[in-house]
Structure formats: structure tokens, C-alpha cells
Amino acid sequence: MELQEHGCQYQVVIGVGAATFAIVNCLTRWLVPGMACKTPQQKWKWRNVATSLVHSAITGLWAPLAFYQAPDMQDDLINKFTYSSHALVCFSIGYFLYDALDMVVYHRKRSTYELLVHHFFVVLCFSLAVTSRQYVAYGALSLMVEINSVFLHTRQLFIITQEPKSSMRYKMNALLNVATFLSCRILLLGWMTRWLTVHREEIPLTFFTAGSVGLAVIVMMNIILFCRILSVDFSGVFITSYNSEKSENCTTGHSRAIGYVRSLFQEEGTKRRVVD
């Protein structure tokens, strides 16, 4: 695909993005399962997460496709971009603006303010990229994290509907969630931080400051989120390891940990309430 200098009309695409997810959210009102209708707050949460899942599915496919169509972008993340990558970043800005407004209006809690901080830095960095038409490829690359978000949002939907941790689909999603979290979030964000440091002499102070602070906040939030996921979905591994240190040698403890991971693919008779 030919690299371009002008890109899309970002105001229009941002507006289309926001409108798209407002419509998606309206459509979800007819899709909410009975288990997620116990309270108005629970119903709102399911619809909000389902809307986020649609965004993740779209951008999780769009981002790698943009780089597949124009592999030259990876050689110059500052100046090179395509119409598709520019539109991708603009479209995502529209989503984050819509999602922030949805949370401010309907869900004013501590967890909301944490996400609003995340959304603020994402919109700030993406807006600098699309208006200046620089670092568009860098912004598009960051959206690779949405591959993991597909499994992350699916996990949230399972929790809202009280899907048993013993179910096969919960276990499969849990493993895919951790695997893509490591590859599409931790490793990718680490590489992006390194890239920012290596190219700091080429980056204006405004862009470098916004990128550095934004990445630092997002990386910290992702590390905390990863620890929460491990503590809930893989707590058995840590419990087993702790008990084995007290009563058994390292070999036995290692075997138990492996046994737990294997048990993720086996059905269990008892059903427990899933907590986030």
C-alpha cells in the first residue's frame, strides 16, 4: 500500500468513531443476558464492556492489517503512515471519547477515574499524532494491545454473568488472556518505551513528554491489572507453591503447579462464584 502524507479528515473519522460506538451501545440493550440484568448498574456494565469488546475486535484486526499492507511503516514510526493507519488512530480516538463520556455519565466510581486517566493520555497522545501527522504509525502500533483486549473484555463479561471458573470456555479464555497480555501488552509496551528512549533526540520535547508520561501511566496500570488477573484466575498456582514450600521439596511443588495448569483443561464438579 502506498504511503501517504495527508491521511484522512481526522475530525470526520473521530466523529464517525464516536457515533459508531454510541450506536453499538444502543443495540446491546437487546442482547443483555438475564444474568446481567439483576441491577441497573450490572446491566450498564455489561453493555459498556460489550461495546468495548466490539472496539477491540475491530482494532485488533485493523492494526496488524495496516502494518501488513504497508510494512515500510515499521522502518520509520515518526513520518511514515497510510490512510488506513491514520483512520485507525482517529477511529479509536472516537471510541475513547465516547467511552469516557459513557463512564462519566453512568458510572462515577473509583475504577472509573482510573480508566479516565488512561483514556485521557491515550486521547492526548493520539490527538497529537493525527493532527501533526507524525507518530501515526507509532500510535497504530500501540493499538496492537487490542488483540489482548478481546480476551480481557470477554473475561469481564464472564465475571459479570458469573461464569464458573471451572467452565472450559472460562479456562481457555484465561490462558489466552495471559498469553496475549504478555505478548501484546507487556512486551509491546516495553519495546515502545525502549524505542522512545532510543529516539529521544529526534522527538520534540512536547511529543517526548506526552509520550513518556502517557506510557509510564499505561505501563503501570497494565502491571497492576496483570497482577489482579493472576491473583484471581491463577490463584491456585500460588497457593500450591506456597504450601509446597512449607511441606514439600521444590520438585513436588513444581509438579503441583503443572498439575494446576493442566486442570484448566479439565471440568471440575464444584462451581464457585467468580469475583473480580
C-alpha positions, 0 to 999 in steps of 0.5 A: 500500500502506498504511503501517504502524507495527508491521511484522512479528515481526522475530525470526520473519522473521530466523529464517525468513531464516536457515533459508531460506538454510541450506536453499538451501545444502543443495540446491546440493550437487546442482547443483555443476558438475564444474568446481567440484568439483576441491577441497573448498574450490572446491566450498564456494565455489561453493555459498556464492556460489550461495546468495548469488546466490539472496539477491540475486535475491530482494532485488533484486526485493523492494526496488524492489517495496516502494518501488513499492507504497508510494512515500510511503516515499521522502518520509520514510526515518526513520518511514515503512515497510510490512510488506513493507519491514520483512520485507525488512530482517529477511529479509536480516538472516537471510541475513547471519547465516547467511552469516557463520556459513557463512564462519566455519565453512568458510572462515577466510581473509583475504577472509573477515574482510573480508566479516565486517566488512561483514556485521557493520555491515550486521547492526548497522545493520539490527538497529537499524532493525527493532527501533526501527522507524525507518530501515526504509525507509532500510535497504530502500533500501540493499538496492537494491545487490542488483540489482548483486549478481546480476551480481557473484555470477554473475561469481564463479561464472564465475571459479570454473568458469573461464569464458573471458573471451572467452565472450559470456555472460562479456562481457555479464555484465561490462558489466552488472556495471559498469553496475549497480555504478555505478548501484546501488552507487556512486551509491546509496551516495553519495546515502545518505551525502549524505542522512545528512549532510543529516539529521544533526540529526534522527538520534540520535547512536547511529543517526548513528554506526552509520550513518556508520561502517557506510557509510564501511566499505561505501563503501570496500570497494565502491571497492576491489572496483570497482577489482579488477573493472576491473583484471581484466575491463577490463584491456585498456582500460588497457593500450591507453591506456597504450601509446597514450600512449607511441606514439600521439596521444590520438585513436588511443588513444581509438579503441583503447579503443572498439575494446576495448569493442566486442570484448566483443561479439565471440568471440575464438579464444584462451581464457585462464584467468580469475583473480580 
